[in-house]
Amino acid sequence: MKSSVSMALVLAAGALALARPAVAQQPAASSAHLAPGQWAVDGSVGFAVPVGNFGNGLNTGIDLMGAVEYHPVGTGPFYFRGEVGWTHFGASGGGGHATILRFDADGLYDFPLSGTPLNVYALAGLGLYHVSVTADICGFDAFGNPVTCGSGSTGLGINFGGGVRYPISTLQVFFELRYQLPLTAPGSLSNAPFFPFQFGVRYPLG
């Protein structure tokens, strides 16, 4: 687990370090950016790929996310997101599933681009994750009925990644790829890493 966490933190720090020289540059006005003091709501659906030991015996799953974003005054191209997400993985061959519920607080950075309404951004954050694994049949009761069982754990986690966003009328469509690393998992596992590929819509308010 230590090596996975160290690698994730190094990559996240590297992304932020590359972004710092441009902090003083204000991005050109674009309908793909939030204005200072502006809020937005997000929603996305996509697929998720479990990796590492957590991915053994699990299929590619579905990922859902809802979020609120806010761009404070005076932060340049930096702004913030609070999100809730849910991911479901089916077991290979059936017979069970794994789910992850997350509550993340993220920082985002819009890279200034000229001559195009396309917006490229990076993000990283910290969150609370609940990881659960359920077996459809782990035994039978006294009447011969199958019994479902499972286990779960809750702990902190980190995530980082990036995306592209494009305005369409008053909406902004986006594609986002992240590395999610819950630092908790049921049983003998110490983490539950996965990659969600998200397709979504952002609606700026005001």
ZAFIRO-960722 format. One record per residue (C-alpha): chain; x, y negated, z; residue in one letter. Coordinates in steps of 0.5 Angstrom, whole numbers. Example, Ala and Ser with C-alpha at 12.3 -4.5 7.8 and 13.67 -1.06 7.14 Angstrom:
<r><chaine>A</chaine><u>25</u><v>9</v><w>16</w><residu>a</residu></r>
<r><chaine>A</chaine><u>27</u><v>2</v><w>14</w><residu>s</residu></r>
***
This chain:
<r><chaine>A</chaine><u>0</u><v>0</v><w>0</w><residu>m</residu></r>
<r><chaine>A</chaine><u>6</u><v>-5</v><w>2</w><residu>k</residu></r>
<r><chaine>A</chaine><u>9</u><v>-4</v><w>-5</w><residu>s</residu></r>
<r><chaine>A</chaine><u>2</u><v>-6</v><w>-8</w><residu>s</residu></r>
<r><chaine>A</chaine><u>0</u><v>-12</v><w>-4</w><residu>v</residu></r>
<r><chaine>A</chaine><u>7</u><v>-14</v><w>-5</w><residu>s</residu></r>
<r><chaine>A</chaine><u>7</u><v>-14</v><w>-13</w><residu>m</residu></r>
<r><chaine>A</chaine><u>0</u><v>-17</v><w>-13</w><residu>a</residu></r>
<r><chaine>A</chaine><u>2</u><v>-23</v><w>-8</w><residu>l</residu></r>
<r><chaine>A</chaine><u>9</u><v>-24</v><w>-13</w><residu>v</residu></r>
<r><chaine>A</chaine><u>4</u><v>-24</v><w>-19</w><residu>l</residu></r>
<r><chaine>A</chaine><u>-1</u><v>-29</v><w>-16</w><residu>a</residu></r>
<r><chaine>A</chaine><u>5</u><v>-34</v><w>-13</w><residu>a</residu></r>
<r><chaine>A</chaine><u>8</u><v>-34</v><w>-20</w><residu>g</residu></r>
<r><chaine>A</chaine><u>2</u><v>-36</v><w>-23</w><residu>a</residu></r>
<r><chaine>A</chaine><u>1</u><v>-41</v><w>-19</w><residu>l</residu></r>
<r><chaine>A</chaine><u>8</u><v>-44</v><w>-19</w><residu>a</residu></r>
<r><chaine>A</chaine><u>7</u><v>-44</v><w>-27</w><residu>l</residu></r>
<r><chaine>A</chaine><u>1</u><v>-48</v><w>-26</w><residu>a</residu></r>
<r><chaine>A</chaine><u>4</u><v>-53</v><w>-21</w><residu>r</residu></r>
<r><chaine>A</chaine><u>8</u><v>-58</v><w>-26</w><residu>p</residu></r>
<r><chaine>A</chaine><u>1</u><v>-59</v><w>-29</w><residu>a</residu></r>
<r><chaine>A</chaine><u>-2</u><v>-61</v><w>-23</w><residu>v</residu></r>
<r><chaine>A</chaine><u>-1</u><v>-69</v><w>-24</w><residu>a</residu></r>
<r><chaine>A</chaine><u>-4</u><v>-68</v><w>-31</w><residu>q</residu></r>
<r><chaine>A</chaine><u>-11</u><v>-69</v><w>-31</w><residu>q</residu></r>
<r><chaine>A</chaine><u>-15</u><v>-65</v><w>-37</w><residu>p</residu></r>
<r><chaine>A</chaine><u>-18</u><v>-68</v><w>-42</w><residu>a</residu></r>
<r><chaine>A</chaine><u>-26</u><v>-69</v><w>-41</w><residu>a</residu></r>
<r><chaine>A</chaine><u>-29</u><v>-63</v><w>-44</w><residu>s</residu></r>
<r><chaine>A</chaine><u>-36</u><v>-60</v><w>-43</w><residu>s</residu></r>
<r><chaine>A</chaine><u>-32</u><v>-54</v><w>-41</w><residu>a</residu></r>
<r><chaine>A</chaine><u>-29</u><v>-57</v><w>-35</w><residu>h</residu></r>
<r><chaine>A</chaine><u>-33</u><v>-59</v><w>-28</w><residu>l</residu></r>
<r><chaine>A</chaine><u>-32</u><v>-66</v><w>-27</w><residu>a</residu></r>
<r><chaine>A</chaine><u>-30</u><v>-69</v><w>-20</w><residu>p</residu></r>
<r><chaine>A</chaine><u>-35</u><v>-68</v><w>-15</w><residu>g</residu></r>
<r><chaine>A</chaine><u>-39</u><v>-63</v><w>-19</w><residu>q</residu></r>
<r><chaine>A</chaine><u>-42</u><v>-56</v><w>-18</w><residu>w</residu></r>
<r><chaine>A</chaine><u>-44</u><v>-50</v><w>-22</w><residu>a</residu></r>
<r><chaine>A</chaine><u>-47</u><v>-43</v><w>-21</w><residu>v</residu></r>
<r><chaine>A</chaine><u>-44</u><v>-37</v><w>-25</w><residu>d</residu></r>
<r><chaine>A</chaine><u>-47</u><v>-30</v><w>-26</w><residu>g</residu></r>
<r><chaine>A</chaine><u>-43</u><v>-25</v><w>-30</w><residu>s</residu></r>
<r><chaine>A</chaine><u>-44</u><v>-17</v><w>-32</w><residu>v</residu></r>
<r><chaine>A</chaine><u>-39</u><v>-13</v><w>-34</w><residu>g</residu></r>
<r><chaine>A</chaine><u>-35</u><v>-6</v><w>-33</w><residu>f</residu></r>
<r><chaine>A</chaine><u>-30</u><v>-4</v><w>-28</w><residu>a</residu></r>
<r><chaine>A</chaine><u>-24</u><v>1</v><w>-28</w><residu>v</residu></r>
<r><chaine>A</chaine><u>-21</u><v>4</v><w>-22</w><residu>p</residu></r>
<r><chaine>A</chaine><u>-14</u><v>5</v><w>-22</w><residu>v</residu></r>
<r><chaine>A</chaine><u>-9</u><v>8</v><w>-17</w><residu>g</residu></r>
<r><chaine>A</chaine><u>-11</u><v>14</v><w>-12</w><residu>n</residu></r>
<r><chaine>A</chaine><u>-18</u><v>11</v><w>-12</w><residu>f</residu></r>
<r><chaine>A</chaine><u>-19</u><v>12</v><w>-19</w><residu>g</residu></r>
<r><chaine>A</chaine><u>-18</u><v>20</v><w>-18</w><residu>n</residu></r>
<r><chaine>A</chaine><u>-25</u><v>23</v><w>-20</w><residu>g</residu></r>
<r><chaine>A</chaine><u>-28</u><v>16</v><w>-21</w><residu>l</residu></r>
<r><chaine>A</chaine><u>-31</u><v>14</v><w>-28</w><residu>n</residu></r>
<r><chaine>A</chaine><u>-31</u><v>7</v><w>-31</w><residu>t</residu></r>
<r><chaine>A</chaine><u>-36</u><v>3</v><w>-27</w><residu>g</residu></r>
<r><chaine>A</chaine><u>-41</u><v>-3</v><w>-27</w><residu>i</residu></r>
<r><chaine>A</chaine><u>-39</u><v>-10</v><w>-24</w><residu>d</residu></r>
<r><chaine>A</chaine><u>-44</u><v>-15</v><w>-22</w><residu>l</residu></r>
<r><chaine>A</chaine><u>-42</u><v>-22</v><w>-20</w><residu>m</residu></r>
<r><chaine>A</chaine><u>-46</u><v>-29</v><w>-18</w><residu>g</residu></r>
<r><chaine>A</chaine><u>-42</u><v>-35</v><w>-15</w><residu>a</residu></r>
<r><chaine>A</chaine><u>-42</u><v>-42</v><w>-14</w><residu>v</residu></r>
<r><chaine>A</chaine><u>-37</u><v>-47</v><w>-16</w><residu>e</residu></r>
<r><chaine>A</chaine><u>-35</u><v>-54</v><w>-14</w><residu>y</residu></r>
<r><chaine>A</chaine><u>-30</u><v>-59</v><w>-16</w><residu>h</residu></r>
<r><chaine>A</chaine><u>-27</u><v>-64</v><w>-11</w><residu>p</residu></r>
<r><chaine>A</chaine><u>-25</u><v>-71</v><w>-12</w><residu>v</residu></r>
<r><chaine>A</chaine><u>-18</u><v>-72</v><w>-13</w><residu>g</residu></r>
<r><chaine>A</chaine><u>-16</u><v>-65</v><w>-14</w><residu>t</residu></r>
<r><chaine>A</chaine><u>-14</u><v>-65</v><w>-21</w><residu>g</residu></r>
<r><chaine>A</chaine><u>-15</u><v>-59</v><w>-25</w><residu>p</residu></r>
<r><chaine>A</chaine><u>-16</u><v>-55</v><w>-19</w><residu>f</residu></r>
<r><chaine>A</chaine><u>-23</u><v>-53</v><w>-16</w><residu>y</residu></r>
<r><chaine>A</chaine><u>-26</u><v>-47</v><w>-12</w><residu>f</residu></r>
<r><chaine>A</chaine><u>-31</u><v>-42</v><w>-12</w><residu>r</residu></r>
<r><chaine>A</chaine><u>-35</u><v>-38</v><w>-7</w><residu>g</residu></r>
<r><chaine>A</chaine><u>-38</u><v>-31</v><w>-10</w><residu>e</residu></r>
<r><chaine>A</chaine><u>-41</u><v>-25</v><w>-8</w><residu>v</residu></r>
<r><chaine>A</chaine><u>-40</u><v>-18</v><w>-13</w><residu>g</residu></r>
<r><chaine>A</chaine><u>-42</u><v>-11</v><w>-13</w><residu>w</residu></r>
<r><chaine>A</chaine><u>-39</u><v>-5</v><w>-17</w><residu>t</residu></r>
<r><chaine>A</chaine><u>-41</u><v>2</v><w>-18</w><residu>h</residu></r>
<r><chaine>A</chaine><u>-37</u><v>8</v><w>-20</w><residu>f</residu></r>
<r><chaine>A</chaine><u>-40</u><v>14</v><w>-21</w><residu>g</residu></r>
<r><chaine>A</chaine><u>-36</u><v>21</v><w>-20</w><residu>a</residu></r>
<r><chaine>A</chaine><u>-33</u><v>25</v><w>-26</w><residu>s</residu></r>
<r><chaine>A</chaine><u>-38</u><v>31</v><w>-27</w><residu>g</residu></r>
<r><chaine>A</chaine><u>-43</u><v>28</v><w>-22</w><residu>g</residu></r>
<r><chaine>A</chaine><u>-44</u><v>29</v><w>-15</w><residu>g</residu></r>
<r><chaine>A</chaine><u>-43</u><v>23</v><w>-12</w><residu>g</residu></r>
<r><chaine>A</chaine><u>-41</u><v>15</v><w>-13</w><residu>h</residu></r>
<r><chaine>A</chaine><u>-37</u><v>10</v><w>-10</w><residu>a</residu></r>
<r><chaine>A</chaine><u>-39</u><v>2</v><w>-9</w><residu>t</residu></r>
<r><chaine>A</chaine><u>-35</u><v>-4</v><w>-7</w><residu>i</residu></r>
<r><chaine>A</chaine><u>-39</u><v>-10</v><w>-4</w><residu>l</residu></r>
<r><chaine>A</chaine><u>-34</u><v>-16</v><w>-4</w><residu>r</residu></r>
<r><chaine>A</chaine><u>-35</u><v>-24</v><w>-1</w><residu>f</residu></r>
<r><chaine>A</chaine><u>-29</u><v>-28</v><w>-4</w><residu>d</residu></r>
<r><chaine>A</chaine><u>-27</u><v>-35</v><w>-4</w><residu>a</residu></r>
<r><chaine>A</chaine><u>-22</u><v>-37</v><w>-10</w><residu>d</residu></r>
<r><chaine>A</chaine><u>-18</u><v>-43</v><w>-12</w><residu>g</residu></r>
<r><chaine>A</chaine><u>-19</u><v>-44</v><w>-20</w><residu>l</residu></r>
<r><chaine>A</chaine><u>-14</u><v>-48</v><w>-24</w><residu>y</residu></r>
<r><chaine>A</chaine><u>-16</u><v>-51</v><w>-31</w><residu>d</residu></r>
<r><chaine>A</chaine><u>-11</u><v>-51</v><w>-36</w><residu>f</residu></r>
<r><chaine>A</chaine><u>-11</u><v>-58</v><w>-40</w><residu>p</residu></r>
<r><chaine>A</chaine><u>-12</u><v>-56</v><w>-48</w><residu>l</residu></r>
<r><chaine>A</chaine><u>-13</u><v>-61</v><w>-53</w><residu>s</residu></r>
<r><chaine>A</chaine><u>-17</u><v>-61</v><w>-60</w><residu>g</residu></r>
<r><chaine>A</chaine><u>-21</u><v>-55</v><w>-58</w><residu>t</residu></r>
<r><chaine>A</chaine><u>-27</u><v>-54</v><w>-53</w><residu>p</residu></r>
<r><chaine>A</chaine><u>-24</u><v>-48</v><w>-51</w><residu>l</residu></r>
<r><chaine>A</chaine><u>-22</u><v>-48</v><w>-44</w><residu>n</residu></r>
<r><chaine>A</chaine><u>-17</u><v>-43</v><w>-41</w><residu>v</residu></r>
<r><chaine>A</chaine><u>-16</u><v>-42</v><w>-33</w><residu>y</residu></r>
<r><chaine>A</chaine><u>-13</u><v>-38</v><w>-28</w><residu>a</residu></r>
<r><chaine>A</chaine><u>-16</u><v>-36</v><w>-21</w><residu>l</residu></r>
<r><chaine>A</chaine><u>-14</u><v>-33</v><w>-14</w><residu>a</residu></r>
<r><chaine>A</chaine><u>-17</u><v>-31</v><w>-8</w><residu>g</residu></r>
<r><chaine>A</chaine><u>-18</u><v>-28</v><w>-1</w><residu>l</residu></r>
<r><chaine>A</chaine><u>-24</u><v>-24</v><w>1</w><residu>g</residu></r>
<r><chaine>A</chaine><u>-28</u><v>-19</v><w>5</w><residu>l</residu></r>
<r><chaine>A</chaine><u>-29</u><v>-12</v><w>2</w><residu>y</residu></r>
<r><chaine>A</chaine><u>-34</u><v>-6</v><w>4</w><residu>h</residu></r>
<r><chaine>A</chaine><u>-32</u><v>0</v><w>0</w><residu>v</residu></r>
<r><chaine>A</chaine><u>-36</u><v>6</v><w>1</w><residu>s</residu></r>
<r><chaine>A</chaine><u>-36</u><v>13</v><w>-2</w><residu>v</residu></r>
<r><chaine>A</chaine><u>-42</u><v>18</v><w>-2</w><residu>t</residu></r>
<r><chaine>A</chaine><u>-43</u><v>25</v><w>-4</w><residu>a</residu></r>
<r><chaine>A</chaine><u>-50</u><v>27</v><w>-7</w><residu>d</residu></r>
<r><chaine>A</chaine><u>-49</u><v>34</v><w>-4</w><residu>i</residu></r>
<r><chaine>A</chaine><u>-45</u><v>36</v><w>2</w><residu>c</residu></r>
<r><chaine>A</chaine><u>-49</u><v>41</v><w>5</w><residu>g</residu></r>
<r><chaine>A</chaine><u>-56</u><v>44</v><w>7</w><residu>f</residu></r>
<r><chaine>A</chaine><u>-61</u><v>42</v><w>12</w><residu>d</residu></r>
<r><chaine>A</chaine><u>-65</u><v>48</v><w>16</w><residu>a</residu></r>
<r><chaine>A</chaine><u>-70</u><v>48</v><w>11</w><residu>f</residu></r>
<r><chaine>A</chaine><u>-65</u><v>49</v><w>5</w><residu>g</residu></r>
<r><chaine>A</chaine><u>-66</u><v>41</v><w>3</w><residu>n</residu></r>
<r><chaine>A</chaine><u>-59</u><v>38</v><w>0</w><residu>p</residu></r>
<r><chaine>A</chaine><u>-56</u><v>33</v><w>5</w><residu>v</residu></r>
<r><chaine>A</chaine><u>-53</u><v>27</v><w>3</w><residu>t</residu></r>
<r><chaine>A</chaine><u>-46</u><v>24</v><w>6</w><residu>c</residu></r>
<r><chaine>A</chaine><u>-41</u><v>19</v><w>6</w><residu>g</residu></r>
<r><chaine>A</chaine><u>-37</u><v>14</v><w>9</w><residu>s</residu></r>
<r><chaine>A</chaine><u>-35</u><v>7</v><w>8</w><residu>g</residu></r>
<r><chaine>A</chaine><u>-30</u><v>2</v><w>11</w><residu>s</residu></r>
<r><chaine>A</chaine><u>-29</u><v>-6</v><w>11</w><residu>t</residu></r>
<r><chaine>A</chaine><u>-23</u><v>-10</v><w>11</w><residu>g</residu></r>
<r><chaine>A</chaine><u>-20</u><v>-16</v><w>7</w><residu>l</residu></r>
<r><chaine>A</chaine><u>-17</u><v>-16</v><w>0</w><residu>g</residu></r>
<r><chaine>A</chaine><u>-14</u><v>-20</v><w>-5</w><residu>i</residu></r>
<r><chaine>A</chaine><u>-16</u><v>-22</v><w>-13</w><residu>n</residu></r>
<r><chaine>A</chaine><u>-12</u><v>-26</v><w>-18</w><residu>f</residu></r>
<r><chaine>A</chaine><u>-13</u><v>-26</v><w>-26</w><residu>g</residu></r>
<r><chaine>A</chaine><u>-16</u><v>-31</v><w>-31</w><residu>g</residu></r>
<r><chaine>A</chaine><u>-21</u><v>-32</v><w>-37</w><residu>g</residu></r>
<r><chaine>A</chaine><u>-23</u><v>-36</v><w>-42</w><residu>v</residu></r>
<r><chaine>A</chaine><u>-29</u><v>-41</v><w>-43</w><residu>r</residu></r>
<r><chaine>A</chaine><u>-33</u><v>-44</v><w>-48</w><residu>y</residu></r>
<r><chaine>A</chaine><u>-39</u><v>-49</v><w>-48</w><residu>p</residu></r>
<r><chaine>A</chaine><u>-45</u><v>-48</v><w>-52</w><residu>i</residu></r>
<r><chaine>A</chaine><u>-50</u><v>-53</v><w>-51</w><residu>s</residu></r>
<r><chaine>A</chaine><u>-51</u><v>-54</v><w>-43</w><residu>t</residu></r>
<r><chaine>A</chaine><u>-49</u><v>-47</v><w>-42</w><residu>l</residu></r>
<r><chaine>A</chaine><u>-41</u><v>-45</v><w>-42</w><residu>q</residu></r>
<r><chaine>A</chaine><u>-40</u><v>-37</v><w>-43</w><residu>v</residu></r>
<r><chaine>A</chaine><u>-34</u><v>-34</v><w>-41</w><residu>f</residu></r>
<r><chaine>A</chaine><u>-30</u><v>-28</v><w>-41</w><residu>f</residu></r>
<r><chaine>A</chaine><u>-26</u><v>-26</v><w>-34</w><residu>e</residu></r>
<r><chaine>A</chaine><u>-21</u><v>-21</v><w>-33</w><residu>l</residu></r>
<r><chaine>A</chaine><u>-18</u><v>-20</v><w>-26</w><residu>r</residu></r>
<r><chaine>A</chaine><u>-14</u><v>-15</v><w>-21</w><residu>y</residu></r>
<r><chaine>A</chaine><u>-18</u><v>-14</v><w>-15</w><residu>q</residu></r>
<r><chaine>A</chaine><u>-15</u><v>-10</v><w>-9</w><residu>l</residu></r>
<r><chaine>A</chaine><u>-19</u><v>-9</v><w>-3</w><residu>p</residu></r>
<r><chaine>A</chaine><u>-14</u><v>-7</v><w>3</w><residu>l</residu></r>
<r><chaine>A</chaine><u>-19</u><v>-2</v><w>6</w><residu>t</residu></r>
<r><chaine>A</chaine><u>-22</u><v>5</v><w>3</w><residu>a</residu></r>
<r><chaine>A</chaine><u>-25</u><v>11</v><w>6</w><residu>p</residu></r>
<r><chaine>A</chaine><u>-22</u><v>17</v><w>8</w><residu>g</residu></r>
<r><chaine>A</chaine><u>-14</u><v>18</v><w>7</w><residu>s</residu></r>
<r><chaine>A</chaine><u>-14</u><v>12</v><w>2</w><residu>l</residu></r>
<r><chaine>A</chaine><u>-11</u><v>5</v><w>4</w><residu>s</residu></r>
<r><chaine>A</chaine><u>-14</u><v>1</v><w>-1</w><residu>n</residu></r>
<r><chaine>A</chaine><u>-18</u><v>1</v><w>-7</w><residu>a</residu></r>
<r><chaine>A</chaine><u>-16</u><v>-3</v><w>-13</w><residu>p</residu></r>
<r><chaine>A</chaine><u>-20</u><v>-4</v><w>-19</w><residu>f</residu></r>
<r><chaine>A</chaine><u>-20</u><v>-8</v><w>-26</w><residu>f</residu></r>
<r><chaine>A</chaine><u>-27</u><v>-12</v><w>-27</w><residu>p</residu></r>
<r><chaine>A</chaine><u>-28</u><v>-14</v><w>-34</w><residu>f</residu></r>
<r><chaine>A</chaine><u>-33</u><v>-20</v><w>-34</w><residu>q</residu></r>
<r><chaine>A</chaine><u>-38</u><v>-23</v><w>-39</w><residu>f</residu></r>
<r><chaine>A</chaine><u>-42</u><v>-29</v><w>-36</w><residu>g</residu></r>
<r><chaine>A</chaine><u>-45</u><v>-36</v><w>-36</w><residu>v</residu></r>
<r><chaine>A</chaine><u>-44</u><v>-42</v><w>-32</w><residu>r</residu></r>
<r><chaine>A</chaine><u>-49</u><v>-47</v><w>-31</w><residu>y</residu></r>
<r><chaine>A</chaine><u>-46</u><v>-54</v><w>-29</w><residu>p</residu></r>
<r><chaine>A</chaine><u>-51</u><v>-58</v><w>-24</w><residu>l</residu></r>
<r><chaine>A</chaine><u>-52</u><v>-65</v><w>-25</w><residu>g</residu></r>
***
